[in-house]
Amino acid sequence: MYFCTQFLGYNMKDIYQNINAPQTVEISKAATMLGTSIITIRNWIKYGYLQVSKKKNRIFLLMSEVKKLQNDIENGTFTKLNSRANKSKVKKFFVPIEYSQNKNHIILIQSIVDYIKEHHIPTSTALALLSLNVLCRKDLLVKFTIKDIINKRLIFKNKQIEKEMQEWLSDLKITKELLFLSSCRLPKQKDVLGFIYQSLMMVGEKAQAGSYYTPSNIVDDIIKTYVKPRSRVLDPCCGTGQFLLAFSHKIKNPMDIYGIDRDELAVRIARLNFLITFKNLDFSPNIFHKDSLFDRFDYDDFDVVATNPPWGFHFSLPEKQQLKQLYAPLTSSESFSYFLKKGIDSACEGGIISFILPESILHVRKHQDIRRYIIENTYIQKIIYLDRVFKHVFTPIVRLDLVKKKTPNKQINICKGNKLYTANQLKWEQNPDFNFDIHINNFDSQILDKIYAYPHTTLEKQADWALGIVTGNNKKYLSNELQNGYEEIITGKDIEKFSFKQASCFIRFTPKKFQQSAPETKYRAKEKLIYRFISKYLIFAYDDKQRLCLNSANILIPQIPHYPIKVIAALFNSTLYQFIFQKKYACIKVLQSHLEQLPLPLWNDNSYRQLLIISDHFMNGENNANEMDDFIMKQYGLSKEETDYIHQEVT
Ligand SMILES: C[S@@+](CC[C@H](N)C(=O)[O-])C[C@H]1O[C@@H](n2cnc3c(N)ncnc32)[C@H](O)[C@@H]1O
């Protein structure tokens, strides 16, 4: 029996148009029609998505229902796979939809993943069988029988593919029921094997390995911009070859394309993808199973190094120590920084380094080590703000394009949504912690320069900070009523500008029982500011009642002689400071390191006094925030045009 083409090219529309179409269909046939497994169909019956009818003790499905399902799948409107019933079957796995080129592919991939999981097929075995399936469709594998595949007597049309597949299959145990994978329907999608591999990885596994493969539109844009037919290129953590395949669209000689990954299976798939792309050539790809950070790799001088490196990879202690020696100026232990340094070092003079990275690289203090390295060894060509890209990854993403060359005073192109503007690298060199403030255009810069040029101090080393309490069990420790021995505790959402909403949470202060608590003196400070921690907005309340707070709220106790605490509250709560915060950090958390960089103007006592009077009026509800905003902006000497612009930008 020949398996390869038996289920392929099944044109369902032709079948349905047959006027003698049957009223019912067997489960196995429905599974083939819908491109899914028998077990998945049984599950759908169990969860009531398909009705059955029995004839002579055999189960049939209504053709009309199967047909409807087929339509829904083709239109991408079939959502039942997302229902709880099915999710619980595959609950720790998910199909990375951002990686799909067509929403209709998702259902098919999901059903293959279901099949693999339901049959407990080891990932490597499943992918080897799916690889045979792909090779068959590409006409690189001669028709085979069940026997052939079990005995591994397969005839390939490319020598290197044969070598690699035989080696892969040699370690695997193939049984009859696994053969569905070598013949099932597959979506026409680039790197379909990588897509399935990604979908088979558990969420935790993915996060741990930092294995979120890059969607093709992002990869393609990098290649289109920088790669030339004779470029020599590298992806130092290539996964299943998203960048390598895209490189191959522009580069004629496959030996100019290099890839490395520490994941053996990903490397197998990447090599196979690559050999399929250059199927008429006889060569062994320069794609290696190695560790880019620790193993020796004797190639450098690349024209383009492009990738999406792992972020937040957990290194062991000995690894961390080794990394400190190997990557000397870096101290943060952040995996993307090591890869970025490696990328810069492997590029030739004038070479491009284009990386997909979390936005935090631009401004989080811990990453100042790599920012300094970038500034000292490259000029920044372009930064594209991509926002959220990966399912289950909430961090905004940026693309950072660097040129390995030191050219002072270079303009950086920044793309954010429809906005295109430039920034100046020299300025970033002078920023505290080398912050790359990409949200700032020239007009913003003009305003910020004016503000920062004004004599000022900051909170750095002039304040006490504390986090709110983590009880470890809010249900147990918190009450929504004021009981005997309890006191109010502030949560992030209770905080308003200057004051608090009516307390809605109460607690008995027993710090020893809590998971985390600051020293009591911080909560009981005579005067302090409590601010929302997870917030795009600066919202600071003044507290002189020694209130406690939960971890959604943080504490700031300024210690700048003769600088009134309420003036700091007024400044931080103003539209102007929201503008500064938004432009410089655009962060969804209010971080101590950011607050420490905000300017506190050195005005005369009379100005402070006036601002205090205005903010008292605001707290008493006698005026609105405009009066405070106007006063602060006027003190800084901002023009009407600048003031209007600030109001318009702060949303
Ligand atoms: C985010 S994925 C990116 C894959 C591919 N470059 C892309 O952009 O789609 C990160 C890859 O880095 C690999 N990786 C993690 N640590 C590595 C190391 N030390 N050396 C080589 N590869 C590594 C993982 O196995 C994973 O395939």
Ligand as a Chemical Component Dictionary entry (heavy atoms), coordinates in Angstrom:
data_LIG
# 
_chem_comp.id                   LIG 
_chem_comp.type                 NON-POLYMER 
_chem_comp.pdbx_formal_charge   0 
_chem_comp.three_letter_code    LIG 
# 
loop_
_chem_comp_atom.comp_id 
_chem_comp_atom.atom_id 
_chem_comp_atom.alt_atom_id 
_chem_comp_atom.type_symbol 
_chem_comp_atom.charge 
_chem_comp_atom.model_Cartn_x 
_chem_comp_atom.model_Cartn_y 
_chem_comp_atom.model_Cartn_z 
_chem_comp_atom.pdbx_ordinal 
LIG C1  C1  C 0  13.941 33.081 20.094 1  
LIG S1  S1  S 1  14.559 31.619 19.333 2  
LIG C2  C2  C 0  14.991 32.322 17.814 3  
LIG C3  C3  C 0  15.085 31.400 16.692 4  
LIG C4  C4  C 0  15.323 32.100 15.356 5  
LIG N1  N1  N 0  16.567 32.818 15.350 6  
LIG C5  C5  C 0  14.202 33.077 15.060 7  
LIG O1  O1  O 0  14.461 34.271 15.106 8  
LIG O2  O2  O -1 13.093 32.684 14.806 9  
LIG C6  C6  C 0  16.062 31.477 20.208 10 
LIG C7  C7  C 0  16.881 30.268 19.853 11 
LIG O3  O3  O 0  18.097 30.367 20.579 12 
LIG C8  C8  C 0  18.541 29.064 20.850 13 
LIG N2  N2  N 0  19.595 29.174 21.888 14 
LIG C9  C9  C 0  19.440 29.451 23.197 15 
LIG N3  N3  N 0  20.644 29.507 23.791 16 
LIG C10 C10 C 0  21.569 29.260 22.838 17 
LIG C11 C11 C 0  22.988 29.189 22.838 18 
LIG N4  N4  N 0  23.678 29.394 23.955 19 
LIG N5  N5  N 0  23.618 28.920 21.677 20 
LIG C12 C12 C 0  22.918 28.730 20.526 21 
LIG N6  N6  N 0  21.579 28.778 20.482 22 
LIG C13 C13 C 0  20.910 29.049 21.609 23 
LIG C14 C14 C 0  17.265 28.340 21.248 24 
LIG O4  O4  O 0  17.430 26.940 21.110 25 
LIG C15 C15 C 0  16.272 28.924 20.233 26 
LIG O5  O5  O 0  16.193 28.134 19.100 27 
# 
loop_
_chem_comp_bond.comp_id 
_chem_comp_bond.atom_id_1 
_chem_comp_bond.atom_id_2 
_chem_comp_bond.value_order 
_chem_comp_bond.pdbx_ordinal 
LIG C1  S1  SING 1  
LIG S1  C2  SING 2  
LIG S1  C6  SING 3  
LIG C2  C3  SING 4  
LIG C3  C4  SING 5  
LIG C4  N1  SING 6  
LIG C4  C5  SING 7  
LIG C5  O1  DOUB 8  
LIG C5  O2  SING 9  
LIG C6  C7  SING 10 
LIG C7  O3  SING 11 
LIG C7  C15 SING 12 
LIG O3  C8  SING 13 
LIG C8  N2  SING 14 
LIG C8  C14 SING 15 
LIG N2  C9  SING 16 
LIG N2  C13 SING 17 
LIG C9  N3  DOUB 18 
LIG N3  C10 SING 19 
LIG C10 C11 SING 20 
LIG C10 C13 DOUB 21 
LIG C11 N4  SING 22 
LIG C11 N5  DOUB 23 
LIG N5  C12 SING 24 
LIG C12 N6  DOUB 25 
LIG N6  C13 SING 26 
LIG C14 O4  SING 27 
LIG C14 C15 SING 28 
LIG C15 O5  SING 29 
# 
